[in-house]
Amino acid sequence: MADSLGPSLIPSNVKLQVVIGMLTTIIKVGKYLPYIMFTFATVNLTLAILDLAIWGNVPFGMLNTILAVGGFVLSGQLHQKRAWADSTVFYRSAEGNPSNFNSAG
């Protein structure tokens, strides 16, 4: 009981290293998320084709079809959002007004 109420025995620099490691992992996963989603959607589509055409398992074939369509839609949306975010870079001018970096003027 006293251990749960007392101060933590883990040093703060170790906690900071754990947080930095978790953030690094999250950033890496986020960077490749459209590709990960596309891969899972392709696997679901393959399973759907196998379920419906070869194995004759209609319920799981329909489930994998729904998951594949959702995965492709989500992958496309993530790719489109990333393309839009990369093309709209804003900065503040010397006067403090935000303007589009890619536009002339």
Residue frames as a rotation matrix with the C-alpha (Angstrom) as fourth column:
MET 1
0.570 0.822 0.000 0.00
0.822 -0.570 0.000 0.00
0.000 0.000 -1.000 0.00
ALA 2
0.465 -0.453 -0.761 2.83
0.171 -0.797 0.579 2.39
-0.869 -0.400 -0.293 0.85
ASP 3
-0.562 -0.734 0.380 4.47
0.501 0.063 0.863 1.76
-0.658 0.676 0.333 -2.53
SER 4
-0.129 0.584 0.802 1.46
0.967 -0.105 0.233 2.99
0.220 0.805 -0.551 -4.46
LEU 5
0.852 0.501 -0.153 1.27
0.524 -0.813 0.254 6.23
0.003 -0.297 -0.955 -2.49
GLY 6
0.306 -0.830 -0.467 4.99
0.348 -0.359 0.866 7.03
-0.886 -0.427 0.179 -2.38
PRO 7
0.328 -0.267 -0.906 7.11
-0.736 -0.674 -0.068 8.81
-0.592 0.689 -0.417 -4.97
SER 8
0.986 0.029 -0.162 8.10
-0.140 0.671 -0.728 6.99
0.088 0.740 0.666 -8.12
LEU 9
0.475 -0.855 0.208 11.44
0.044 0.260 0.965 5.21
-0.879 -0.449 0.162 -8.00
ILE 10
0.330 -0.331 0.884 12.04
0.935 0.245 -0.258 5.65
-0.132 0.911 0.390 -11.74
PRO 11
-0.452 -0.573 -0.684 14.36
0.462 -0.806 0.370 8.58
-0.763 -0.149 0.629 -12.49
SER 12
0.439 0.701 -0.562 12.93
-0.069 -0.597 -0.799 11.37
-0.896 0.390 -0.214 -14.62
ASN 13
-0.248 -0.572 -0.782 15.58
-0.860 -0.242 0.450 10.98
-0.447 0.784 -0.431 -17.34
VAL 14
-0.928 -0.001 0.373 14.49
0.110 0.955 0.276 7.35
-0.356 0.297 -0.886 -17.84
LYS 15
0.022 1.000 0.020 10.87
0.529 0.006 -0.849 8.48
-0.848 0.030 -0.529 -18.11
LEU 16
0.314 0.035 -0.949 11.90
-0.540 -0.815 -0.209 11.09
-0.781 0.578 -0.237 -20.66
GLN 17
-0.728 -0.634 -0.259 13.78
-0.598 0.404 0.692 8.49
-0.334 0.659 -0.673 -22.72
VAL 18
-0.652 0.576 0.493 10.71
0.526 0.812 -0.252 6.25
-0.545 0.095 -0.833 -22.73
VAL 19
0.372 0.815 -0.444 8.49
0.211 -0.540 -0.815 9.12
-0.904 0.209 -0.373 -23.89
ILE 20
-0.019 -0.467 -0.884 10.96
-0.808 -0.514 0.289 10.05
-0.589 0.720 -0.367 -26.64
GLY 21
-0.919 -0.330 0.214 11.13
-0.180 0.837 0.517 6.42
-0.350 0.437 -0.829 -27.77
MET 22
-0.248 0.914 0.320 7.32
0.656 0.402 -0.639 6.17
-0.713 0.052 -0.699 -27.91
LEU 23
0.462 0.406 -0.789 7.03
-0.201 -0.818 -0.539 9.43
-0.864 0.407 -0.296 -29.86
THR 24
-0.478 -0.706 -0.523 9.68
-0.739 0.001 0.673 8.24
-0.475 0.708 -0.523 -32.32
THR 25
-0.854 0.217 0.472 7.73
0.323 0.933 0.156 5.03
-0.407 0.286 -0.868 -32.90
ILE 26
0.159 0.978 -0.133 4.47
0.517 -0.198 -0.833 6.94
-0.841 0.064 -0.537 -33.36
ILE 27
0.221 -0.149 -0.964 6.10
-0.604 -0.797 -0.015 9.28
-0.766 0.585 -0.266 -35.89
LYS 28
-0.814 -0.569 -0.121 7.54
-0.463 0.508 0.726 6.36
-0.351 0.647 -0.677 -37.87
VAL 29
-0.573 0.685 0.451 4.19
0.644 0.716 -0.270 4.55
-0.508 0.135 -0.851 -37.95
GLY 30
0.362 0.741 -0.566 2.41
0.221 -0.658 -0.720 7.77
-0.906 0.135 -0.402 -38.95
LYS 31
-0.243 -0.557 -0.794 4.89
-0.680 -0.486 0.549 8.36
-0.692 0.674 -0.261 -41.74
TYR 32
-0.939 -0.186 -0.288 4.16
-0.337 0.659 0.673 4.98
0.065 0.729 -0.682 -43.34
LEU 33
-0.505 0.802 0.320 0.47
-0.156 0.280 -0.947 4.73
-0.849 -0.528 -0.016 -42.36
PRO 34
0.299 0.663 -0.687 -0.96
-0.858 -0.129 -0.497 5.04
-0.418 0.738 0.530 -45.92
TYR 35
-0.276 -0.486 -0.829 1.30
-0.795 0.601 -0.087 2.21
0.541 0.635 -0.552 -47.10
ILE 36
-0.965 -0.026 0.261 0.42
-0.200 0.715 -0.670 0.07
-0.169 -0.699 -0.695 -44.07
MET 37
-0.141 0.989 0.045 -3.30
-0.428 -0.020 -0.903 0.62
-0.893 -0.147 0.426 -44.70
PHE 38
0.244 0.186 -0.952 -2.89
-0.970 0.064 -0.236 -0.20
0.017 0.980 0.196 -48.40
THR 39
-0.707 -0.578 -0.408 -1.06
-0.554 0.811 -0.190 -3.43
0.441 0.091 -0.893 -47.52
PHE 40
-0.810 0.464 0.358 -3.77
-0.086 0.511 -0.855 -4.52
-0.580 -0.724 -0.374 -45.07
ALA 41
0.157 0.900 -0.405 -6.48
-0.674 -0.202 -0.711 -3.66
-0.722 0.385 0.575 -47.60
THR 42
-0.064 -0.261 -0.963 -4.70
-0.930 0.365 -0.037 -5.75
0.361 0.894 -0.266 -50.24
VAL 43
-0.963 -0.269 -0.013 -4.44
-0.238 0.871 -0.429 -8.69
0.127 -0.410 -0.903 -47.84
ASN 44
-0.443 0.874 0.198 -8.16
-0.201 0.118 -0.972 -8.36
-0.873 -0.471 0.124 -47.04
LEU 45
0.252 0.515 -0.819 -9.01
-0.915 -0.147 -0.374 -8.25
-0.313 0.844 0.434 -50.74
THR 46
-0.509 -0.520 -0.686 -6.95
-0.695 0.719 -0.030 -11.38
0.508 0.461 -0.727 -51.36
LEU 47
-0.954 0.202 0.220 -8.69
-0.026 0.677 -0.735 -13.15
-0.298 -0.707 -0.641 -48.48
ALA 48
-0.099 0.974 -0.205 -12.07
-0.534 -0.226 -0.815 -12.02
-0.840 0.029 0.542 -49.80
ILE 49
0.079 0.069 -0.995 -11.33
-0.978 0.200 -0.064 -13.47
0.195 0.977 0.083 -53.24
LEU 50
-0.817 -0.437 -0.376 -10.13
-0.354 0.895 -0.271 -16.72
0.455 -0.089 -0.886 -51.70
ASP 51
-0.772 0.575 0.271 -13.14
-0.136 0.268 -0.954 -16.90
-0.621 -0.773 -0.129 -49.38
LEU 52
0.116 0.922 -0.370 -15.72
-0.635 -0.217 -0.741 -16.22
-0.764 0.321 0.560 -52.09
ALA 53
0.314 0.006 -0.949 -14.21
-0.937 0.166 -0.309 -17.99
0.155 0.986 0.058 -55.10
ILE 54
-0.371 -0.597 -0.711 -12.24
-0.495 0.775 -0.394 -20.92
0.786 0.206 -0.583 -53.75
TRP 55
-0.992 -0.122 -0.043 -13.23
-0.026 0.514 -0.857 -21.75
0.126 -0.849 -0.513 -50.18
GLY 56
-0.349 0.937 -0.020 -16.94
0.315 0.137 0.939 -20.92
0.883 0.321 -0.344 -50.55
ASN 57
-0.343 0.183 -0.922 -17.12
0.930 -0.075 -0.360 -19.08
-0.135 -0.980 -0.144 -47.23
VAL 58
0.029 0.457 0.889 -19.54
0.674 -0.665 0.320 -16.26
0.738 0.590 -0.328 -48.03
PRO 59
0.900 0.375 -0.224 -19.82
0.417 -0.587 0.694 -14.52
0.128 -0.718 -0.684 -44.59
PHE 60
0.303 -0.861 -0.408 -16.06
0.460 -0.243 0.854 -14.12
-0.834 -0.447 0.323 -44.17
GLY 61
-0.396 -0.385 0.833 -15.75
0.918 -0.140 0.371 -13.20
-0.026 0.912 0.409 -47.85
MET 62
0.447 0.637 0.628 -18.23
0.590 -0.738 0.329 -10.36
0.673 0.223 -0.706 -47.38
LEU 63
0.877 -0.175 -0.448 -16.49
0.335 -0.445 0.830 -9.23
-0.344 -0.878 -0.332 -44.17
ASN 64
-0.110 -0.994 0.019 -13.10
0.653 -0.057 0.755 -9.16
-0.750 0.095 0.655 -45.88
THR 65
-0.183 0.122 0.976 -14.60
0.902 -0.373 0.216 -7.31
0.390 0.920 -0.041 -48.85
ILE 66
0.830 0.529 0.175 -16.01
0.397 -0.782 0.481 -4.62
0.391 -0.330 -0.859 -46.55
LEU 67
0.638 -0.658 -0.400 -12.70
0.312 -0.253 0.916 -4.32
-0.703 -0.709 0.044 -44.71
ALA 68
-0.283 -0.766 0.577 -10.78
0.877 0.037 0.479 -4.13
-0.388 0.642 0.662 -48.00
VAL 69
0.183 0.423 0.887 -13.00
0.749 -0.645 0.153 -1.37
0.637 0.637 -0.435 -49.39
GLY 70
0.975 0.187 -0.123 -12.71
0.218 -0.668 0.712 0.57
0.050 -0.721 -0.691 -46.13
GLY 71
0.328 -0.932 -0.151 -8.95
0.521 0.046 0.852 0.13
-0.788 -0.358 0.501 -46.12
PHE 72
-0.314 -0.419 0.852 -8.58
0.948 -0.181 0.260 1.36
0.046 0.890 0.454 -49.70
VAL 73
0.554 0.577 0.601 -10.80
0.513 -0.804 0.300 4.38
0.656 0.142 -0.741 -49.00
LEU 74
0.927 -0.227 -0.297 -8.86
0.177 -0.434 0.883 5.25
-0.330 -0.872 -0.362 -45.83
SER 75
0.012 -0.977 0.213 -5.52
0.753 0.149 0.641 4.76
-0.657 0.153 0.738 -47.58
GLY 76
-0.119 0.017 0.993 -6.61
0.888 -0.445 0.115 7.06
0.443 0.896 0.038 -50.40
GLN 77
0.839 0.477 0.261 -7.81
0.300 -0.807 0.509 9.72
0.454 -0.349 -0.820 -47.97
LEU 78
0.667 -0.666 -0.334 -4.54
0.333 -0.136 0.933 9.60
-0.667 -0.733 0.131 -46.02
HIS 79
-0.250 -0.777 0.578 -2.54
0.903 0.028 0.429 9.87
-0.350 0.629 0.695 -49.24
GLN 80
0.174 0.408 0.896 -4.69
0.727 -0.667 0.163 12.77
0.664 0.624 -0.413 -50.48
LYS 81
0.974 0.191 -0.121 -4.41
0.218 -0.653 0.725 14.62
0.060 -0.733 -0.677 -47.16
ARG 82
0.302 -0.939 -0.165 -0.64
0.531 0.022 0.847 14.17
-0.792 -0.343 0.505 -47.11
ALA 83
-0.292 -0.375 0.880 -0.35
0.953 -0.194 0.233 15.43
0.083 0.907 0.414 -50.70
TRP 84
0.562 0.559 0.610 -2.48
0.478 -0.821 0.312 18.47
0.675 0.116 -0.728 -49.82
ALA 85
0.917 -0.234 -0.323 -0.47
0.220 -0.379 0.899 19.17
-0.332 -0.895 -0.296 -46.64
ASP 86
-0.012 -0.985 0.170 2.82
0.760 0.101 0.642 18.94
-0.650 0.137 0.748 -48.55
SER 87
-0.253 -0.071 0.965 1.61
0.892 -0.404 0.204 21.37
0.376 0.912 0.166 -51.21
THR 88
0.592 0.498 0.634 0.34
0.198 -0.852 0.484 24.07
0.781 -0.161 -0.603 -48.82
VAL 89
-0.113 -0.712 -0.693 3.28
0.981 0.031 -0.192 25.39
0.158 -0.701 0.695 -46.87
PHE 90
0.764 0.440 0.471 2.57
0.347 -0.897 0.275 28.65
0.544 -0.047 -0.838 -45.08
TYR 91
-0.313 -0.830 -0.461 5.01
0.931 -0.172 -0.323 31.10
0.189 -0.530 0.827 -43.58
ARG 92
0.683 0.493 -0.539 4.78
0.617 -0.784 0.065 34.53
-0.391 -0.377 -0.840 -42.00
SER 93
0.346 -0.526 0.777 6.21
0.605 -0.507 -0.614 37.49
0.717 0.683 0.143 -43.85
ALA 94
-0.709 -0.700 -0.089 8.15
0.550 -0.470 -0.690 40.28
0.441 -0.538 0.718 -42.19
GLU 95
-0.573 0.576 0.583 4.85
-0.550 -0.798 0.248 42.12
0.608 -0.178 0.774 -41.63
GLY 96
-0.808 0.235 0.540 3.41
-0.382 0.488 -0.785 39.09
-0.448 -0.841 -0.304 -39.82
ASN 97
0.208 0.914 -0.349 0.89
-0.914 0.055 -0.401 38.21
-0.347 0.402 0.847 -42.52
PRO 98
-0.162 -0.239 0.957 0.57
-0.009 0.970 0.241 34.52
-0.987 0.030 -0.159 -43.37
SER 99
0.302 0.240 -0.922 0.97
-0.909 -0.219 -0.355 33.71
-0.288 0.946 0.152 -47.03
ASN 100
0.912 0.072 0.404 1.31
0.033 0.968 -0.248 30.61
-0.409 0.240 0.880 -49.15
PHE 101
0.026 -0.999 -0.046 4.91
-0.215 -0.050 0.975 29.68
-0.976 -0.016 -0.216 -49.87
ASN 102
-0.389 -0.177 0.904 4.01
0.668 0.621 0.409 28.10
-0.634 0.763 -0.123 -53.23
SER 103
0.658 0.671 0.342 2.09
0.726 -0.444 -0.525 31.08
-0.201 0.593 -0.779 -54.61
ALA 104
-0.410 -0.773 0.484 3.86
0.862 -0.501 -0.071 33.81
0.297 0.388 0.872 -56.52
GLY 105
-0.250 0.271 0.930 3.34
0.063 -0.954 0.294 37.02
0.966 0.132 0.221 -54.69
